[in-house]
Amino acid sequence: MKKRTNLMKDIFPYLILLVVMTVILYLFNNGKYKVNELNYLDFTKNLASQNIKELEITPKTSESVYYLTGKLKSYKENESFKLIVPYSDSVVKELLTSSNEQNLNVKINKDPGSISWLAIVLEFAPILIICGLSFYLVKAMLGNGKGGTMDFGRSRAKLNKEGGNTTFKDVAGLNEEKEEVKELIDFLKNPKKFQKLGARIPKGVLLVGPPGTGKTLLAKAVAGEAKVPFYYISGSDFVELFVGVGASRVRDMFKQAKQTAPCLIFIDEIDAVGRQRGTGLGGGHDEREQTLNQLLTEMDGFGANEGIIIIAATNRPDVLDPALLRPGRFDRQVTVNLPDVREREEILKVHAKNKVLAEEVKIKALAERTPGYSGADLENLLNEAALLAVRRNKNAITMDELDEASDRVLMGPAKVSRKVTDYEKNIVAYHESGHAVLGIMLPNGEEVHKITIIPRGMAGGYTQMLPKEERTLVATKDELLQRITSYLGGRVAEELFCGEISTGASDDFKRATQIARSMVTEYGMSDLGPVQLEHKSGEVFLGRDYTNSQRNYSDTVALEIDKEIRKIMDECYKNAKKILTENKGLVEVLAKTLYEKETITKEEIEEVVENYNHPKKRASKPKEEVKETKPKKTTKKVVKAKKEKKVA
């Protein structure tokens, strides 16, 4: 009975549309063509007076009559007459035999005998075409639950009934994260085991982490392991131009999920719809806030959603509404961090299954050289290396392609065609050598893996330095100071060995200043003591910037902060200058080697350092050769002598 009622609801609008279109077509035809009923007497009078312009005679033997249609000279273009006369009429018989005598255009049709189906089709074809086209357009607008123009309130969530083919075997690393979500799988498979002890499974799990760490893949794996229906949707699919559409879609999504429970709902980028309410100047966004209110109600309101578990992913948990994170809604937060060296090795093995790698390629060594890479970055790294191998017509991916792909991912493609003068090349060589020597000489400095002076992106060259031991949680004061010192090494080397300073150190200063400021205002690593004066915040709302300033100190303290930052930077600069002055020869040799080869690897750097540390192996460098590869210094004495000579 219910299905029949729904069928009538679906058909009823089309029936009304059909009736309306028929009436409109009928009125249209009647308004355009005017047919007059002419009696026999008027017909004979007009015929005698030669007032008839056109005449068409159609005999009907089955009815023993003639159908006469035509036009009078006084008629308009859209006007005609019609009448019926019997077979025995002498006037019509005379017209059939002697029409030319009256100069009358008479058309005599053949006797149709019976109704022609072709005539019927041609008569009703326009009506059928118009009705069919109208039916198609209305159906396309309504969408029939498939996203039509008028189908605003329907959910955009896509359903995978079997949960998909992705399992935990396809997710490399993330061992702790997998353990956190395994309870969801056990509950979906055997809910009675939890209900027996009165345990309540989390209604929602929020996956938090940087982009590309595998949050969406982990959610797909949960659905694949549980083998339950899996709805997936993006947060932006709820928000539309019209107010109330997003809330309607949330209701429809949960309505569908209740019919297939137990099931999973995955909302990707939930921060698009779950941002904190009441932010911004002049109030919030009504459509987004109504959608969020409906989502909060569906997750933990008066209605029960038994067997529905929601998994959401975001990389901006700081902007989410507090009501969304309370117990009863998103009970559990799982942080998906960047992979460590062991997890990177597992991820690389997964993505390298369909890649042809050379024997020299060691996955473990590649994992050690890629700290800070996410899973998506590692996949992109191998793909870029495969593309480079194809361009170079190689049968396998070698370490050369992997090195180049790593540089392309970090800095962009090499600007080989860019013309660089010898003067610029020399300054960049000393700049990068200064970074490298400080990394070598500082006890807690980072390990130098590669130096290049080939321009990439916005940089004229760069020094790849990686930590000796990968740590993600703790950094000591001494390590931070030595990191600042290594950043300042490029500028110090330019000043000491080139007698000039360039704009190439601007990014180094930016990073060094950020570390120094964090040491003073966040970490309590200065003479101001263990006080946190600033904190990192991802607030992006204009209203918060006006109403809740992040500055929690006076102007006097601000001056002290500036002094402490200046003090740290000056001490590190002096330390860098001291180390490079003591190791002047090593900087010279390293810069010369870099100037000649343009790119040197870790092994080549170690060889240069070893030859320099052993006087017997150290190669003597002629002064003329140094002058060729090194621009002349413009000292104050030379400038003063030139001025005195000019005055004289």
C-alpha positions, 0 to 999 in steps of 0.5 A: 500500500505504501509503495502504491501511494509513493507511486501515485505521488510520483505520477501525479505531477506528470499528469497535471503537467500533461493536462496543462500542456494539452489545454495550452496547445488546444487554446494555441491552435484555436487562437491561431486558426479560425474555421467558419461554418458556412451554410450551403446557401452562402456557399452558392452565393459566393460561388456565383459571385466568384468570391471563393479564392480556394476550394478543396473537395474531399469525397467520403464514400462511406458517408455519401457526402463531400467535405468542402474547405476553402477560403473567401477573398475577404478572409484573412490568412489564418481564416477558412470555411468548411461545410458538408454537402451530399453526393447528389448535389449538382453544384459540386458535380459541376465543380468537379467537371468544369472548375476551370471555366470559373477560374477557380483553384479547386483541389480534389482529394482522393476518397480516404475510405477509412481513417489513416493511421499516418494522418492520426500520427501526424495530427498528434505528433506535435502534442506527443513531442511537446509532452515528452520533452516536458516530461524529460525536463521535469524529470531531469530537474527533479532528479529522481533522487540522483541530484537533479536541479530541484533535488536540493534536500537529498543527501549527496553521500555516496554509498558503498554497500560492501564497505570497499576493498581497502583493508588495514593491509593497504595502510602502511604504518599507523599502528597505534591509529589502527588499534584505536579504530579496531574497536569500531570494527568489533562493535559493528561485527558483534555489538552484543559483546559490548552491550552485555557489559553496558559499554557504549561505543563512541558515536564519532571518531575525529581523525586529525592530522596534517594533509596527506597522512592517510586519514581518508585511507584509514576510514576506508580501511575501517569500512573494508574491515567491517564489511558494512555499508559505508557512506562518504561525503565531503563537508562542502557538499552540505553547504548550498546557496539556499538556507536550509538545504544543508540541514535537509541533506543532513536529515536525509543522510541519517534517514538513509543510514538508519535504513542500512544500520549498522553502517559508517558515515565518513565526512571528509574536511568537516571543518567546512561545515563544523566551524565555530558558530558566532564568529566573524563580524556581523554574525555567522553564516546562516546556512552553514550554522543551520547545517551544523545545528542539524548535524549536532542534533542528529549525532546526539539529540532526542532521536536515537541513531543506533548502529551509526558511527561517524568518522570525520577528518580534518587538519584544522581541529582548532576551528571546530565548534566545541559542541561538536567535540564534546562526549556523545558526539565525537567522543574520540580524537585520533591524531594521524601524525607524519610517519617516522623512518620505520613507517616511511619505509613501509609506505615506500614499499607499498607504493614501490610494488608497481615500480621497477627499481634498480638494484642499487636503490635501497628503500631503507636509505631512501626512508632515512633521507625523507624526514617530514614527508607525508604518505602522499609526498612519498607516493609523489616522490616515487611517481616523479622518479618514474616519470624522470626515468621514462624521460631518460629512456631507462629501464629502471628507476635509479638513485639519480632519478630519486635524488632529482625527484626529491629536489623537484618535490622540495624546491621545484624543477632545476632552472638549467637554462637560466644564465648565471654569471660567474660572480653570482655563482661564486657568491652562491658557492661560498654561501652554501659552503658556509651552511655546510661547514657549520653543519659539519663543525657544530656538535649538535648540528644537522648532517649535510647530505647534499649541496647544489648551486643550481637554481631551483624555484626562487632559490639560487642554490640550497644545502640539504641538511637532515637531523642525525637522529629523527626526533619529533617531540623534544628540542633542546636550547643548544640544538635550537641555537646551533640551528640558528647559527647554521642558518646564519652561516650563508651570510657570514660566509658572503661577508668573510670570503666575498667582501659583499652581502647579498639578498640570498640570506633573506629566507635564512633570516626569516627561519632563524628569527622565527626560532629565536622569537619562539625561544623567547615568547613560547619556550621560556629559553631567555633571560625573561624566564619561564613565561609563555608570552605568545602561543601558536594559534590557527585562528583565522576569524576576523572577529576574533582578531578584533575581540581577542588579541593574542598579545598578553604583554605590555609595551615594556615587555615587548621591548624586552622581547625584542632585545632578547631576540636581538641578543640571541641572533647576535650571539649566534652570528658571532659564533658562526663567524668564529667557526668559519674563520677558524675553518677558512681553508675548508670553506675555500676548498668546499666552495671551489669544489662546488663551483666546479661540480655545481652539485656535490653529494654526502660522499663527496663532501666527506671526501673533501673533509677527509682530504682537508683534515689530512695534511698529506692528502691536502692538495695545494691550491695556486693563488692564480687559481683562487683569483680566477674562481673568486672575485676581487675583494673591495676593501675599505683601504682600496676604496680610500686609495682610489678616492685619494688618487681621484682627488690628486 
